[in-house]
Amino acid sequence: MTRASDDTFIDRALVKSHTLEELEKEYIRHILSQVKGNRSRTAEILGIDRKTLYRKLKNE
């Protein structure tokens, strides 16, 4: 994951008026795309348990 892609994500998020929940879901999707769908790696990057990640994805 690159710093430039993080900046782009943040810029896009700031332009849209997201709720915190929407922002969280969009960020999870962003990280998932950066690691080519690897959910274990996504959970590791986010600092959350895989079960928590699965729960958050289930609510989409």
CHARMM-style PDB file with segment names, atoms N, HN, CA, C and O in Angstrom:
ATOM      1  N   MET     1       0.854  -1.180   0.000  1.00  0.00      PROA
ATOM      2  CA  MET     1       0.000   0.000   0.000  1.00  0.00      PROA
ATOM      3  C   MET     1       0.889   1.229   0.000  1.00  0.00      PROA
ATOM      4  O   MET     1       1.888   1.284   0.718  1.00  0.00      PROA
ATOM      5  N   THR     2       0.530   2.196  -0.793  1.00  0.00      PROA
ATOM      6  HN  THR     2      -0.281   2.151  -1.377  1.00  0.00      PROA
ATOM      7  CA  THR     2       1.366   3.383  -0.902  1.00  0.00      PROA
ATOM      8  C   THR     2       0.737   4.565  -0.202  1.00  0.00      PROA
ATOM      9  O   THR     2      -0.479   4.644  -0.025  1.00  0.00      PROA
ATOM     10  N   ARG     3       1.581   5.460   0.180  1.00  0.00      PROA
ATOM     11  HN  ARG     3       2.568   5.396   0.036  1.00  0.00      PROA
ATOM     12  CA  ARG     3       1.113   6.691   0.838  1.00  0.00      PROA
ATOM     13  C   ARG     3       0.249   7.506  -0.114  1.00  0.00      PROA
ATOM     14  O   ARG     3      -0.730   8.120   0.309  1.00  0.00      PROA
ATOM     15  N   ALA     4       0.601   7.518  -1.388  1.00  0.00      PROA
ATOM     16  HN  ALA     4       1.396   7.019  -1.732  1.00  0.00      PROA
ATOM     17  CA  ALA     4      -0.179   8.274  -2.376  1.00  0.00      PROA
ATOM     18  C   ALA     4      -1.605   7.758  -2.471  1.00  0.00      PROA
ATOM     19  O   ALA     4      -2.544   8.546  -2.579  1.00  0.00      PROA
ATOM     20  N   SER     5      -1.778   6.429  -2.430  1.00  0.00      PROA
ATOM     21  HN  SER     5      -1.015   5.789  -2.342  1.00  0.00      PROA
ATOM     22  CA  SER     5      -3.128   5.884  -2.513  1.00  0.00      PROA
ATOM     23  C   SER     5      -3.925   6.232  -1.258  1.00  0.00      PROA
ATOM     24  O   SER     5      -5.134   6.449  -1.332  1.00  0.00      PROA
ATOM     25  N   ASP     6      -3.249   6.285  -0.098  1.00  0.00      PROA
ATOM     26  HN  ASP     6      -2.267   6.109  -0.038  1.00  0.00      PROA
ATOM     27  CA  ASP     6      -3.924   6.700   1.130  1.00  0.00      PROA
ATOM     28  C   ASP     6      -4.381   8.141   1.020  1.00  0.00      PROA
ATOM     29  O   ASP     6      -5.501   8.469   1.410  1.00  0.00      PROA
ATOM     30  N   ASP     7      -3.518   9.010   0.490  1.00  0.00      PROA
ATOM     31  HN  ASP     7      -2.608   8.743   0.173  1.00  0.00      PROA
ATOM     32  CA  ASP     7      -3.881  10.419   0.326  1.00  0.00      PROA
ATOM     33  C   ASP     7      -5.082  10.565  -0.607  1.00  0.00      PROA
ATOM     34  O   ASP     7      -5.979  11.366  -0.343  1.00  0.00      PROA
ATOM     35  N   THR     8      -5.104   9.800  -1.689  1.00  0.00      PROA
ATOM     36  HN  THR     8      -4.375   9.149  -1.904  1.00  0.00      PROA
ATOM     37  CA  THR     8      -6.220   9.852  -2.618  1.00  0.00      PROA
ATOM     38  C   THR     8      -7.504   9.413  -1.926  1.00  0.00      PROA
ATOM     39  O   THR     8      -8.549  10.040  -2.099  1.00  0.00      PROA
ATOM     40  N   PHE     9      -7.431   8.346  -1.150  1.00  0.00      PROA
ATOM     41  HN  PHE     9      -6.582   7.837  -1.010  1.00  0.00      PROA
ATOM     42  CA  PHE     9      -8.603   7.877  -0.415  1.00  0.00      PROA
ATOM     43  C   PHE     9      -9.104   8.961   0.528  1.00  0.00      PROA
ATOM     44  O   PHE     9     -10.302   9.245   0.568  1.00  0.00      PROA
ATOM     45  N   ILE    10      -8.209   9.559   1.275  1.00  0.00      PROA
ATOM     46  HN  ILE    10      -7.237   9.328   1.243  1.00  0.00      PROA
ATOM     47  CA  ILE    10      -8.579  10.596   2.239  1.00  0.00      PROA
ATOM     48  C   ILE    10      -9.189  11.792   1.522  1.00  0.00      PROA
ATOM     49  O   ILE    10     -10.196  12.337   1.974  1.00  0.00      PROA
ATOM     50  N   ASP    11      -8.591  12.204   0.413  1.00  0.00      PROA
ATOM     51  HN  ASP    11      -7.773  11.761   0.046  1.00  0.00      PROA
ATOM     52  CA  ASP    11      -9.128  13.322  -0.360  1.00  0.00      PROA
ATOM     53  C   ASP    11     -10.552  13.033  -0.836  1.00  0.00      PROA
ATOM     54  O   ASP    11     -11.432  13.887  -0.727  1.00  0.00      PROA
ATOM     55  N   ARG    12     -10.773  11.832  -1.361  1.00  0.00      PROA
ATOM     56  HN  ARG    12     -10.058  11.139  -1.450  1.00  0.00      PROA
ATOM     57  CA  ARG    12     -12.115  11.461  -1.819  1.00  0.00      PROA
ATOM     58  C   ARG    12     -13.104  11.436  -0.662  1.00  0.00      PROA
ATOM     59  O   ARG    12     -14.242  11.884  -0.798  1.00  0.00      PROA
ATOM     60  N   ALA    13     -12.668  10.914   0.464  1.00  0.00      PROA
ATOM     61  HN  ALA    13     -11.743  10.550   0.575  1.00  0.00      PROA
ATOM     62  CA  ALA    13     -13.545  10.814   1.636  1.00  0.00      PROA
ATOM     63  C   ALA    13     -13.932  12.193   2.155  1.00  0.00      PROA
ATOM     64  O   ALA    13     -15.058  12.395   2.611  1.00  0.00      PROA
ATOM     65  N   LEU    14     -13.006  13.136   2.088  1.00  0.00      PROA
ATOM     66  HN  LEU    14     -12.091  12.972   1.719  1.00  0.00      PROA
ATOM     67  CA  LEU    14     -13.295  14.473   2.579  1.00  0.00      PROA
ATOM     68  C   LEU    14     -14.271  15.218   1.679  1.00  0.00      PROA
ATOM     69  O   LEU    14     -15.054  16.041   2.152  1.00  0.00      PROA
ATOM     70  N   VAL    15     -14.225  14.931   0.386  1.00  0.00      PROA
ATOM     71  HN  VAL    15     -13.588  14.262   0.001  1.00  0.00      PROA
ATOM     72  CA  VAL    15     -15.131  15.590  -0.551  1.00  0.00      PROA
ATOM     73  C   VAL    15     -16.567  15.122  -0.321  1.00  0.00      PROA
ATOM     74  O   VAL    15     -17.510  15.911  -0.379  1.00  0.00      PROA
ATOM     75  N   LYS    16     -16.711  13.824  -0.059  1.00  0.00      PROA
ATOM     76  HN  LYS    16     -15.944  13.184  -0.012  1.00  0.00      PROA
ATOM     77  CA  LYS    16     -18.029  13.270   0.231  1.00  0.00      PROA
ATOM     78  C   LYS    16     -18.313  13.485   1.713  1.00  0.00      PROA
ATOM     79  O   LYS    16     -17.396  13.438   2.533  1.00  0.00      PROA
ATOM     80  N   SER    17     -19.537  13.714   2.052  1.00  0.00      PROA
ATOM     81  HN  SER    17     -20.282  13.753   1.386  1.00  0.00      PROA
ATOM     82  CA  SER    17     -19.899  13.849   3.464  1.00  0.00      PROA
ATOM     83  C   SER    17     -20.381  12.489   3.964  1.00  0.00      PROA
ATOM     84  O   SER    17     -21.570  12.175   3.907  1.00  0.00      PROA
ATOM     85  N   HSD    18     -19.439  11.697   4.452  1.00  0.00      PROA
ATOM     86  HN  HSD    18     -18.473  11.952   4.498  1.00  0.00      PROA
ATOM     87  CA  HSD    18     -19.740  10.357   4.938  1.00  0.00      PROA
ATOM     88  C   HSD    18     -20.033  10.365   6.424  1.00  0.00      PROA
ATOM     89  O   HSD    18     -19.518  11.191   7.179  1.00  0.00      PROA
ATOM     90  N   THR    19     -20.874   9.423   6.824  1.00  0.00      PROA
ATOM     91  HN  THR    19     -21.292   8.753   6.211  1.00  0.00      PROA
ATOM     92  CA  THR    19     -20.981   9.135   8.256  1.00  0.00      PROA
ATOM     93  C   THR    19     -19.735   8.347   8.624  1.00  0.00      PROA
ATOM     94  O   THR    19     -19.030   7.852   7.745  1.00  0.00      PROA
ATOM     95  N   LEU    20     -19.465   8.230   9.895  1.00  0.00      PROA
ATOM     96  HN  LEU    20     -20.038   8.632  10.609  1.00  0.00      PROA
ATOM     97  CA  LEU    20     -18.307   7.470  10.345  1.00  0.00      PROA
ATOM     98  C   LEU    20     -18.414   6.016   9.895  1.00  0.00      PROA
ATOM     99  O   LEU    20     -17.417   5.415   9.494  1.00  0.00      PROA
ATOM    100  N   GLU    21     -19.610   5.453   9.959  1.00  0.00      PROA
ATOM    101  HN  GLU    21     -20.419   5.941  10.284  1.00  0.00      PROA
ATOM    102  CA  GLU    21     -19.819   4.070   9.531  1.00  0.00      PROA
ATOM    103  C   GLU    21     -19.533   3.905   8.034  1.00  0.00      PROA
ATOM    104  O   GLU    21     -18.887   2.938   7.630  1.00  0.00      PROA
ATOM    105  N   GLU    22     -20.007   4.834   7.221  1.00  0.00      PROA
ATOM    106  HN  GLU    22     -20.532   5.620   7.549  1.00  0.00      PROA
ATOM    107  CA  GLU    22     -19.744   4.778   5.783  1.00  0.00      PROA
ATOM    108  C   GLU    22     -18.257   4.920   5.479  1.00  0.00      PROA
ATOM    109  O   GLU    22     -17.719   4.225   4.618  1.00  0.00      PROA
ATOM    110  N   LEU    23     -17.610   5.816   6.189  1.00  0.00      PROA
ATOM    111  HN  LEU    23     -18.047   6.381   6.889  1.00  0.00      PROA
ATOM    112  CA  LEU    23     -16.178   6.020   6.006  1.00  0.00      PROA
ATOM    113  C   LEU    23     -15.401   4.758   6.367  1.00  0.00      PROA
ATOM    114  O   LEU    23     -14.465   4.376   5.665  1.00  0.00      PROA
ATOM    115  N   GLU    24     -15.791   4.116   7.459  1.00  0.00      PROA
ATOM    116  HN  GLU    24     -16.551   4.426   8.029  1.00  0.00      PROA
ATOM    117  CA  GLU    24     -15.142   2.878   7.878  1.00  0.00      PROA
ATOM    118  C   GLU    24     -15.294   1.800   6.813  1.00  0.00      PROA
ATOM    119  O   GLU    24     -14.319   1.126   6.479  1.00  0.00      PROA
ATOM    120  N   LYS    25     -16.483   1.626   6.281  1.00  0.00      PROA
ATOM    121  HN  LYS    25     -17.275   2.173   6.552  1.00  0.00      PROA
ATOM    122  CA  LYS    25     -16.720   0.614   5.257  1.00  0.00      PROA
ATOM    123  C   LYS    25     -15.919   0.912   3.994  1.00  0.00      PROA
ATOM    124  O   LYS    25     -15.341   0.008   3.391  1.00  0.00      PROA
ATOM    125  N   GLU    26     -15.889   2.167   3.601  1.00  0.00      PROA
ATOM    126  HN  GLU    26     -16.359   2.902   4.091  1.00  0.00      PROA
ATOM    127  CA  GLU    26     -15.128   2.539   2.411  1.00  0.00      PROA
ATOM    128  C   GLU    26     -13.636   2.296   2.626  1.00  0.00      PROA
ATOM    129  O   GLU    26     -12.944   1.848   1.711  1.00  0.00      PROA
ATOM    130  N   TYR    27     -13.140   2.585   3.815  1.00  0.00      PROA
ATOM    131  HN  TYR    27     -13.702   2.949   4.558  1.00  0.00      PROA
ATOM    132  CA  TYR    27     -11.729   2.357   4.104  1.00  0.00      PROA
ATOM    133  C   TYR    27     -11.407   0.866   4.107  1.00  0.00      PROA
ATOM    134  O   TYR    27     -10.355   0.460   3.614  1.00  0.00      PROA
ATOM    135  N   ILE    28     -12.292   0.058   4.652  1.00  0.00      PROA
ATOM    136  HN  ILE    28     -13.147   0.388   5.052  1.00  0.00      PROA
ATOM    137  CA  ILE    28     -12.092  -1.387   4.626  1.00  0.00      PROA
ATOM    138  C   ILE    28     -12.020  -1.865   3.178  1.00  0.00      PROA
ATOM    139  O   ILE    28     -11.128  -2.637   2.828  1.00  0.00      PROA
ATOM    140  N   ARG    29     -12.943  -1.417   2.337  1.00  0.00      PROA
ATOM    141  HN  ARG    29     -13.668  -0.789   2.622  1.00  0.00      PROA
ATOM    142  CA  ARG    29     -12.920  -1.794   0.924  1.00  0.00      PROA
ATOM    143  C   ARG    29     -11.635  -1.327   0.249  1.00  0.00      PROA
ATOM    144  O   ARG    29     -11.084  -2.034  -0.595  1.00  0.00      PROA
ATOM    145  N   HSD    30     -11.155  -0.138   0.616  1.00  0.00      PROA
ATOM    146  HN  HSD    30     -11.603   0.436   1.301  1.00  0.00      PROA
ATOM    147  CA  HSD    30      -9.908   0.405   0.065  1.00  0.00      PROA
ATOM    148  C   HSD    30      -8.726  -0.501   0.425  1.00  0.00      PROA
ATOM    149  O   HSD    30      -7.919  -0.851  -0.436  1.00  0.00      PROA
ATOM    150  N   ILE    31      -8.634  -0.872   1.690  1.00  0.00      PROA
ATOM    151  HN  ILE    31      -9.289  -0.588   2.390  1.00  0.00      PROA
ATOM    152  CA  ILE    31      -7.536  -1.739   2.126  1.00  0.00      PROA
ATOM    153  C   ILE    31      -7.655  -3.105   1.460  1.00  0.00      PROA
ATOM    154  O   ILE    31      -6.650  -3.656   1.011  1.00  0.00      PROA
ATOM    155  N   LEU    32      -8.859  -3.659   1.389  1.00  0.00      PROA
ATOM    156  HN  LEU    32      -9.676  -3.211   1.754  1.00  0.00      PROA
ATOM    157  CA  LEU    32      -9.058  -4.947   0.720  1.00  0.00      PROA
ATOM    158  C   LEU    32      -8.555  -4.902  -0.721  1.00  0.00      PROA
ATOM    159  O   LEU    32      -7.908  -5.841  -1.184  1.00  0.00      PROA
ATOM    160  N   SER    33      -8.846  -3.831  -1.418  1.00  0.00      PROA
ATOM    161  HN  SER    33      -9.372  -3.068  -1.042  1.00  0.00      PROA
ATOM    162  CA  SER    33      -8.387  -3.735  -2.806  1.00  0.00      PROA
ATOM    163  C   SER    33      -6.867  -3.624  -2.875  1.00  0.00      PROA
ATOM    164  O   SER    33      -6.252  -4.149  -3.803  1.00  0.00      PROA
ATOM    165  N   GLN    34      -6.260  -2.952  -1.911  1.00  0.00      PROA
ATOM    166  HN  GLN    34      -6.759  -2.526  -1.157  1.00  0.00      PROA
ATOM    167  CA  GLN    34      -4.804  -2.794  -1.897  1.00  0.00      PROA
ATOM    168  C   GLN    34      -4.093  -4.133  -1.678  1.00  0.00      PROA
ATOM    169  O   GLN    34      -2.985  -4.334  -2.176  1.00  0.00      PROA
ATOM    170  N   VAL    35      -4.722  -5.042  -0.941  1.00  0.00      PROA
ATOM    171  HN  VAL    35      -5.622  -4.879  -0.536  1.00  0.00      PROA
ATOM    172  CA  VAL    35      -4.105  -6.342  -0.651  1.00  0.00      PROA
ATOM    173  C   VAL    35      -4.768  -7.464  -1.460  1.00  0.00      PROA
ATOM    174  O   VAL    35      -4.688  -8.640  -1.105  1.00  0.00      PROA
ATOM    175  N   LYS    36      -5.419  -7.067  -2.547  1.00  0.00      PROA
ATOM    176  HN  LYS    36      -5.484  -6.112  -2.835  1.00  0.00      PROA
ATOM    177  CA  LYS    36      -6.022  -8.012  -3.493  1.00  0.00      PROA
ATOM    178  C   LYS    36      -6.996  -8.987  -2.823  1.00  0.00      PROA
ATOM    179  O   LYS    36      -7.004 -10.180  -3.126  1.00  0.00      PROA
ATOM    180  N   GLY    37      -7.814  -8.461  -1.908  1.00  0.00      PROA
ATOM    181  HN  GLY    37      -7.808  -7.492  -1.662  1.00  0.00      PROA
ATOM    182  CA  GLY    37      -8.870  -9.249  -1.284  1.00  0.00      PROA
ATOM    183  C   GLY    37      -8.443 -10.121  -0.119  1.00  0.00      PROA
ATOM    184  O   GLY    37      -9.256 -10.889   0.396  1.00  0.00      PROA
ATOM    185  N   ASN    38      -7.207 -10.027   0.308  1.00  0.00      PROA
ATOM    186  HN  ASN    38      -6.547  -9.403  -0.111  1.00  0.00      PROA
ATOM    187  CA  ASN    38      -6.708 -10.857   1.408  1.00  0.00      PROA
ATOM    188  C   ASN    38      -7.271 -10.331   2.731  1.00  0.00      PROA
ATOM    189  O   ASN    38      -6.811  -9.315   3.252  1.00  0.00      PROA
ATOM    190  N   ARG    39      -8.264 -11.030   3.260  1.00  0.00      PROA
ATOM    191  HN  ARG    39      -8.638 -11.855   2.836  1.00  0.00      PROA
ATOM    192  CA  ARG    39      -8.952 -10.558   4.462  1.00  0.00      PROA
ATOM    193  C   ARG    39      -8.086 -10.657   5.710  1.00  0.00      PROA
ATOM    194  O   ARG    39      -8.180  -9.809   6.597  1.00  0.00      PROA
ATOM    195  N   SER    40      -7.248 -11.681   5.788  1.00  0.00      PROA
ATOM    196  HN  SER    40      -7.172 -12.370   5.067  1.00  0.00      PROA
ATOM    197  CA  SER    40      -6.351 -11.797   6.944  1.00  0.00      PROA
ATOM    198  C   SER    40      -5.387 -10.613   6.993  1.00  0.00      PROA
ATOM    199  O   SER    40      -5.162 -10.027   8.052  1.00  0.00      PROA
ATOM    200  N   ARG    41      -4.826 -10.274   5.847  1.00  0.00      PROA
ATOM    201  HN  ARG    41      -5.008 -10.751   4.987  1.00  0.00      PROA
ATOM    202  CA  ARG    41      -3.889  -9.141   5.769  1.00  0.00      PROA
ATOM    203  C   ARG    41      -4.624  -7.833   6.048  1.00  0.00      PROA
ATOM    204  O   ARG    41      -4.081  -6.950   6.710  1.00  0.00      PROA
ATOM    205  N   THR    42      -5.841  -7.701   5.556  1.00  0.00      PROA
ATOM    206  HN  THR    42      -6.283  -8.419   5.018  1.00  0.00      PROA
ATOM    207  CA  THR    42      -6.639  -6.501   5.804  1.00  0.00      PROA
ATOM    208  C   THR    42      -6.869  -6.308   7.293  1.00  0.00      PROA
ATOM    209  O   THR    42      -6.687  -5.209   7.818  1.00  0.00      PROA
ATOM    210  N   ALA    43      -7.270  -7.377   7.975  1.00  0.00      PROA
ATOM    211  HN  ALA    43      -7.418  -8.270   7.549  1.00  0.00      PROA
ATOM    212  CA  ALA    43      -7.495  -7.295   9.422  1.00  0.00      PROA
ATOM    213  C   ALA    43      -6.207  -6.907  10.139  1.00  0.00      PROA
ATOM    214  O   ALA    43      -6.229  -6.108  11.075  1.00  0.00      PROA
ATOM    215  N   GLU    44      -5.092  -7.472   9.702  1.00  0.00      PROA
ATOM    216  HN  GLU    44      -5.074  -8.121   8.941  1.00  0.00      PROA
ATOM    217  CA  GLU    44      -3.795  -7.153  10.304  1.00  0.00      PROA
ATOM    218  C   GLU    44      -3.459  -5.672  10.125  1.00  0.00      PROA
ATOM    219  O   GLU    44      -3.043  -5.011  11.076  1.00  0.00      PROA
ATOM    220  N   ILE    45      -3.635  -5.160   8.929  1.00  0.00      PROA
ATOM    221  HN  ILE    45      -3.973  -5.698   8.156  1.00  0.00      PROA
ATOM    222  CA  ILE    45      -3.350  -3.743   8.653  1.00  0.00      PROA
ATOM    223  C   ILE    45      -4.243  -2.840   9.502  1.00  0.00      PROA
ATOM    224  O   ILE    45      -3.789  -1.829  10.038  1.00  0.00      PROA
ATOM    225  N   LEU    46      -5.516  -3.214   9.618  1.00  0.00      PROA
ATOM    226  HN  LEU    46      -5.886  -4.035   9.183  1.00  0.00      PROA
ATOM    227  CA  LEU    46      -6.474  -2.398  10.368  1.00  0.00      PROA
ATOM    228  C   LEU    46      -6.327  -2.553  11.880  1.00  0.00      PROA
ATOM    229  O   LEU    46      -6.871  -1.759  12.647  1.00  0.00      PROA
ATOM    230  N   GLY    47      -5.590  -3.577  12.301  1.00  0.00      PROA
ATOM    231  HN  GLY    47      -5.148  -4.222  11.678  1.00  0.00      PROA
ATOM    232  CA  GLY    47      -5.403  -3.789  13.734  1.00  0.00      PROA
ATOM    233  C   GLY    47      -6.641  -4.337  14.420  1.00  0.00      PROA
ATOM    234  O   GLY    47      -6.900  -4.058  15.591  1.00  0.00      PROA
ATOM    235  N   ILE    48      -7.408  -5.131  13.660  1.00  0.00      PROA
ATOM    236  HN  ILE    48      -7.198  -5.358  12.709  1.00  0.00      PROA
ATOM    237  CA  ILE    48      -8.610  -5.733  14.226  1.00  0.00      PROA
ATOM    238  C   ILE    48      -8.556  -7.235  14.011  1.00  0.00      PROA
ATOM    239  O   ILE    48      -7.796  -7.722  13.174  1.00  0.00      PROA
ATOM    240  N   ASP    49      -9.359  -7.966  14.764  1.00  0.00      PROA
ATOM    241  HN  ASP    49      -9.976  -7.570  15.444  1.00  0.00      PROA
ATOM    242  CA  ASP    49      -9.457  -9.403  14.632  1.00  0.00      PROA
ATOM    243  C   ASP    49     -10.178  -9.739  13.322  1.00  0.00      PROA
ATOM    244  O   ASP    49     -11.028  -8.977  12.861  1.00  0.00      PROA
ATOM    245  N   ARG    50      -9.833 -10.882  12.732  1.00  0.00      PROA
ATOM    246  HN  ARG    50      -9.142 -11.501  13.107  1.00  0.00      PROA
ATOM    247  CA  ARG    50     -10.496 -11.286  11.486  1.00  0.00      PROA
ATOM    248  C   ARG    50     -11.996 -11.420  11.665  1.00  0.00      PROA
ATOM    249  O   ARG    50     -12.759 -11.080  10.760  1.00  0.00      PROA
ATOM    250  N   LYS    51     -12.434 -11.912  12.822  1.00  0.00      PROA
ATOM    251  HN  LYS    51     -11.815 -12.188  13.557  1.00  0.00      PROA
ATOM    252  CA  LYS    51     -13.873 -12.043  13.080  1.00  0.00      PROA
ATOM    253  C   LYS    51     -14.559 -10.687  13.052  1.00  0.00      PROA
ATOM    254  O   LYS    51     -15.680 -10.557  12.562  1.00  0.00      PROA
ATOM    255  N   THR    52     -13.882  -9.685  13.579  1.00  0.00      PROA
ATOM    256  HN  THR    52     -12.971  -9.791  13.977  1.00  0.00      PROA
ATOM    257  CA  THR    52     -14.434  -8.328  13.557  1.00  0.00      PROA
ATOM    258  C   THR    52     -14.544  -7.830  12.119  1.00  0.00      PROA
ATOM    259  O   THR    52     -15.543  -7.217  11.740  1.00  0.00      PROA
ATOM    260  N   LEU    53     -13.522  -8.095  11.331  1.00  0.00      PROA
ATOM    261  HN  LEU    53     -12.711  -8.592  11.639  1.00  0.00      PROA
ATOM    262  CA  LEU    53     -13.559  -7.694   9.920  1.00  0.00      PROA
ATOM    263  C   LEU    53     -14.715  -8.382   9.207  1.00  0.00      PROA
ATOM    264  O   LEU    53     -15.466  -7.734   8.478  1.00  0.00      PROA
ATOM    265  N   TYR    54     -14.867  -9.695   9.411  1.00  0.00      PROA
ATOM    266  HN  TYR    54     -14.257 -10.222  10.003  1.00  0.00      PROA
ATOM    267  CA  TYR    54     -15.964 -10.422   8.772  1.00  0.00      PROA
ATOM    268  C   TYR    54     -17.318  -9.851   9.175  1.00  0.00      PROA
ATOM    269  O   TYR    54     -18.220  -9.731   8.345  1.00  0.00      PROA
ATOM    270  N   ARG    55     -17.457  -9.498  10.457  1.00  0.00      PROA
ATOM    271  HN  ARG    55     -16.725  -9.595  11.131  1.00  0.00      PROA
ATOM    272  CA  ARG    55     -18.717  -8.916  10.934  1.00  0.00      PROA
ATOM    273  C   ARG    55     -18.985  -7.576  10.252  1.00  0.00      PROA
ATOM    274  O   ARG    55     -20.112  -7.296   9.844  1.00  0.00      PROA
ATOM    275  N   LYS    56     -17.959  -6.762  10.131  1.00  0.00      PROA
ATOM    276  HN  LYS    56     -17.043  -6.989  10.462  1.00  0.00      PROA
ATOM    277  CA  LYS    56     -18.125  -5.458   9.500  1.00  0.00      PROA
ATOM    278  C   LYS    56     -18.458  -5.610   8.019  1.00  0.00      PROA
ATOM    279  O   LYS    56     -19.246  -4.831   7.482  1.00  0.00      PROA
ATOM    280  N   LEU    57     -17.874  -6.593   7.359  1.00  0.00      PROA
ATOM    281  HN  LEU    57     -17.235  -7.225   7.795  1.00  0.00      PROA
ATOM    282  CA  LEU    57     -18.169  -6.831   5.948  1.00  0.00      PROA
ATOM    283  C   LEU    57     -19.553  -7.414   5.754  1.00  0.00      PROA
ATOM    284  O   LEU    57     -20.208  -7.137   4.750  1.00  0.00      PROA
ATOM    285  N   LYS    58     -20.005  -8.214   6.701  1.00  0.00      PROA
ATOM    286  HN  LYS    58     -19.473  -8.439   7.517  1.00  0.00      PROA
ATOM    287  CA  LYS    58     -21.326  -8.822   6.615  1.00  0.00      PROA
ATOM    288  C   LYS    58     -22.427  -7.764   6.621  1.00  0.00      PROA
ATOM    289  O   LYS    58     -23.471  -7.948   5.994  1.00  0.00      PROA
ATOM    290  N   ASN    59     -22.200  -6.678   7.314  1.00  0.00      PROA
ATOM    291  HN  ASN    59     -21.352  -6.528   7.822  1.00  0.00      PROA
ATOM    292  CA  ASN    59     -23.213  -5.625   7.454  1.00  0.00      PROA
ATOM    293  C   ASN    59     -23.273  -4.680   6.252  1.00  0.00      PROA
ATOM    294  O   ASN    59     -23.952  -3.654   6.307  1.00  0.00      PROA
ATOM    295  N   GLU    60     -22.581  -5.011   5.188  1.00  0.00      PROA
ATOM    296  HN  GLU    60     -22.030  -5.844   5.143  1.00  0.00      PROA
ATOM    297  CA  GLU    60     -22.606  -4.131   4.009  1.00  0.00      PROA
ATOM    298  C   GLU    60     -23.866  -4.284   3.226  1.00  0.00      PROA
ATOM    299  OT1 GLU    60     -24.045  -3.616   2.207  1.00  0.00      PROA
TER     300      GLU     60
END
